[in-house]
């Protein structure tokens, strides 16, 4: 089993599990009121309750999908014959890409949905 964990992208595996778990938790039980502590909190998402509700559901769904993709790619990296250090660097890159794409996609969706008063 140690050989398995030595040959996969660990950062994206662990963060993928966290993304999938937190995304599903926030999707099924989103924060109901605008707050500065939990949930998807940006200036655009906190302008109104309607924006807040939309951003919570959208970002949670996107986060869950990113988590599943990160876990799958981490496990598939077992079959790529490159150094474990490079796999871990790739895993960190995948984590950053997932986080940035989640934020960008949610902000774009907010802008499209509320284009009249963005």
C-alpha positions as semicolon CSV with decimal commas, in nm:
position;residue;x (nm);y (nm);z (nm)
1;X;0,000;0,000;0,000
2;X;0,292;0,234;0,065
3;X;0,405;0,192;-0,295
4;X;0,060;0,305;-0,408
5;X;0,067;0,625;-0,200
6;X;0,426;0,692;-0,306
7;X;0,316;0,694;-0,671
8;X;0,009;0,917;-0,675
9;X;-0,039;1,293;-0,657
10;X;-0,104;1,323;-0,283
11;X;-0,190;1,698;-0,266
12;X;-0,473;1,672;-0,516
13;X;-0,597;1,346;-0,364
14;X;-0,639;1,490;-0,014
15;X;-0,765;1,827;-0,129
16;X;-0,996;1,655;-0,380
17;X;-1,152;1,455;-0,099
18;X;-1,192;1,777;0,102
19;X;-1,338;1,965;-0,198
20;X;-1,589;1,687;-0,266
21;X;-1,690;1,663;0,100
22;X;-1,721;2,037;0,163
23;X;-1,889;2,093;-0,174
24;X;-2,154;1,832;-0,101
25;X;-2,206;1,963;0,253
26;X;-2,251;2,320;0,126
27;X;-2,474;2,205;-0,160
28;X;-2,718;2,019;0,063
29;X;-2,694;2,257;0,359
30;X;-2,585;2,602;0,235
31;X;-2,553;2,895;0,474
32;X;-2,895;3,060;0,467
33;X;-2,797;3,413;0,564
34;X;-2,523;3,637;0,430
35;X;-2,225;3,617;0,662
36;X;-1,852;3,674;0,658
37;X;-1,754;3,339;0,805
38;X;-1,883;3,043;0,603
39;X;-1,982;2,993;0,241
40;X;-1,881;3,152;-0,088
41;X;-1,802;3,508;0,023
42;X;-1,715;3,770;-0,236
43;X;-1,830;4,126;-0,285
44;X;-2,057;4,018;-0,571
45;X;-2,214;3,728;-0,381
46;X;-2,287;3,934;-0,071
47;X;-2,480;4,216;-0,245
48;X;-2,821;4,058;-0,187
49;X;-2,982;3,749;-0,045
50;X;-3,076;3,627;-0,393
51;X;-2,714;3,653;-0,509
52;X;-2,596;3,485;-0,192
53;X;-2,828;3,188;-0,236
54;X;-2,735;3,146;-0,603
55;X;-2,359;3,171;-0,532
56;X;-2,377;2,914;-0,252
57;X;-2,546;2,650;-0,466
58;X;-2,339;2,720;-0,777
59;X;-1,998;2,726;-0,606
60;X;-2,079;2,419;-0,395
61;X;-2,176;2,220;-0,705
62;X;-1,861;2,334;-0,887
63;X;-1,645;2,257;-0,585
64;X;-1,786;1,905;-0,557
65;X;-1,724;1,836;-0,924
66;X;-1,368;1,970;-0,898
67;X;-1,312;1,745;-0,596
68;X;-1,422;1,434;-0,781
69;X;-1,202;1,526;-1,079
70;X;-0,901;1,586;-0,852
71;X;-0,946;1,249;-0,681
72;X;-0,985;1,070;-1,014
73;X;-0,678;1,235;-1,168
74;X;-0,475;1,168;-0,854
75;X;-0,559;0,800;-0,867
76;X;-0,491;0,787;-1,242
77;X;-0,149;0,943;-1,182
78;X;-0,046;0,605;-1,038
79;X;-0,018;0,480;-1,395
80;X;0,203;0,768;-1,516
81;X;0,568;0,668;-1,492
82;X;0,722;0,992;-1,363
83;X;0,890;1,091;-1,039
84;X;0,663;1,123;-0,733
85;X;0,791;1,476;-0,674
86;X;0,667;1,582;-1,018
87;X;0,333;1,417;-0,948
88;X;0,303;1,617;-0,627
89;X;0,388;1,939;-0,808
90;X;0,121;1,850;-1,065
91;X;-0,120;1,780;-0,781
92;X;-0,057;2,125;-0,634
93;X;-0,111;2,276;-0,978
94;X;-0,439;2,088;-1,010
95;X;-0,547;2,215;-0,668
96;X;-0,471;2,577;-0,760
97;X;-0,639;2,540;-1,098
98;X;-0,950;2,396;-0,936
99;X;-0,975;2,674;-0,678
100;X;-0,921;2,952;-0,930
101;X;-1,163;2,800;-1,181
102;X;-1,430;2,761;-0,912
103;X;-1,403;3,129;-0,818
104;X;-1,388;3,245;-1,181
105;X;-1,683;3,030;-1,288
106;X;-1,897;3,144;-0,996
107;X;-1,819;3,511;-1,058
108;X;-1,899;3,473;-1,429
109;X;-2,226;3,296;-1,344
110;X;-2,317;3,574;-1,100
111;X;-2,241;3,835;-1,363
112;X;-2,456;3,658;-1,624
113;X;-2,744;3,590;-1,388
114;X;-2,753;3,939;-1,238
115;X;-2,629;4,138;-1,538
116;X;-2,865;4,428;-1,480
117;X;-2,724;4,511;-1,139
118;X;-2,377;4,366;-1,119
